[in-house]
Amino acid sequence: MPLVEFRNVSYEVGGRQILSDVNFTVDPGETLVLLGRSGSGKTTALKMTNGMLFPTRGEVLVEGRPTTVWDPIRLKRHIGYVIQEVGLFPHFTVAENVGLVPTLEGWPVRDVQQRVERLLADMGLPPAEYLGRYPRQLSGGQRQRVGVARALAADPPLLLFDEPFGALDPVTRVELQRQFLDLRRNLRKTSIFVTHDVREALRLGTRIGLLTRGRLEVAADPQTFRNARTEEAVAFLGSLD
Amino acid sequence: MRPDLVNDLFELTGEHLALVLSAIAVAMLIGVPLGILLTRREGPRQWLLGFASVMQTIPSLALFGFLIPIPFIGGIGKRTVIIALVLYALLPILRNTFVGIMSVDAAVCESAVAMGLTSGEMLRKVQLPLAAPTILAGIRVATVATIGTATIAAAIGGGGLGVFIFRGVASVDTAQILAGAVPAALIALAADGGLGWVERKLSRA
């Protein structure tokens, strides 16, 4: 069974069509990259996956159940979400930020602590040094690492990434992309990853979906995508050199 | 200082503090929840903020006068005074609660929603802590203003340091006017300093 399935999904708001008849599935272990320009509807698709938005036509299924049937809070806590501006809570320490969802879920304090330390270490942030820091005391790259650790905290089977590395300098971005690949290898998580950077899409995706004005044009593995000949695919691939 | 004034000073100062504290407590109990409500309901927003603003524009002596003939809430005495003071203190507390919550970073709120915080958890763990310095700034403004306005309470039998001032004015007794005005000013300065300190503590966290 696919972990996520979009069935004839359309989304319209204020007379504007954001997504039109989008269909795709994401199988366990895959990284589906949704590639597209600003306004192509990729963030909207992401927000539909964890029930922050609901389709106006069609349905989104997570683990075989429509998002409209899921308890909205359960669904969101079942899926990790990393957004571009990170959105760490400025009044929480790194430890409190990362441990928030497990704490809300009622994990024993000791377990939360162990989990947080483990995740920070995995993300290359020595816990002893970073646990007590506040987000403003971190660099952009470190903040984004904490954001990823926070998304992983309650061990969700699915992770959503909304242009997480977009605002980082090129060197840090490549470091974090490498770390993302390591994590996938070690944790075998499934993810949907939104970006407008075709290089990032080719590096991280096991499959790439190209969104153009709300329509899914191509959904293929990176090799096939490189040879795609639709106008938008050619435009994106042209930006490679 | 004249011994006849010293005798009254402690009693009137105590009365004054009691008026201010009860008015601010009631204004907080109404203003903070109402401010939170306004962030979630667009309907009454303009209406309520408008009402609170209009209250502020009414001269205080006139407001006390208006309240006297109203049955149940009006009349002569402390209750009427406290109601008038609450009406004045409401706007800064209500507005700062509303503005403080609305100006919490959108990315922070969005990530809180995405992580599956319920709206109550969002309020308690994210919005209120981040809005706390702004809310406290409103309470501080309201408190300082109320300490001054409360001196007029004496005009309708509410007691407080205003008793000295009204008596002093009536008998052209400068010492008596000062016996009311100076302690009121000192209390206002102390409240401003104290609440300002708490506010700075909160914004640093």
Interface residues (C-beta under 8 A of the other chain):
Chain A: N50 M52 P72 I73 R74 L75 K76 R77 H78 Y81 I83 Q84 E85 V86 G87 L88 F89 P90 H91 L100 V101 L104 R150 L160
Chain B: D105 A107 V108 E110 S111 A112 V113 A114 M115 G116 L117 T118 E121 K125 V126 P129 L130 A205
